[in-house]
Amino acid sequence: MGFIALAPDHASRFGGTPAEVGPALETVGMETRSGTIADTEVALLWLKSDGRSSGKIGTIGVGLGATAIDDVVTKGTALNSAVIFYGHLPVPVEVGAKRHSCSTSPAETSL
């Protein structure tokens, strides 16, 4: 089977993320962490249940999306792997018990 990609716009409930940086930051800033988690969990459930996929899910999250992935990983959501760039990093002890493959790139160590 092939791959299915989903790129949720976590600011869609506010009309989507504008192309310009200033308005984009303002719009994304209106999102709540609980809203982002809920959107991410629904997206992952849809991906897992779609008949065109194998049911295995790998994620890449950047910024707000990375924080959302961190939140669902530590809650035990069924992910097979996760890559997190610039978000709140998960606590290793919380991830370790979940048996996920997780790669992180904290902002303070990136160029």
Secondary structure, DSSP 8 states (H G I E B T S, - for coil): ---------TTGGGT---SSHHHHHHHHHT--HHHHHHHHHHHHHHHHH-TTS-S--EEEEETHHHHHHHHHHHHT---SEEEEESS----HHHHHTTT-EEEEE-GGG--
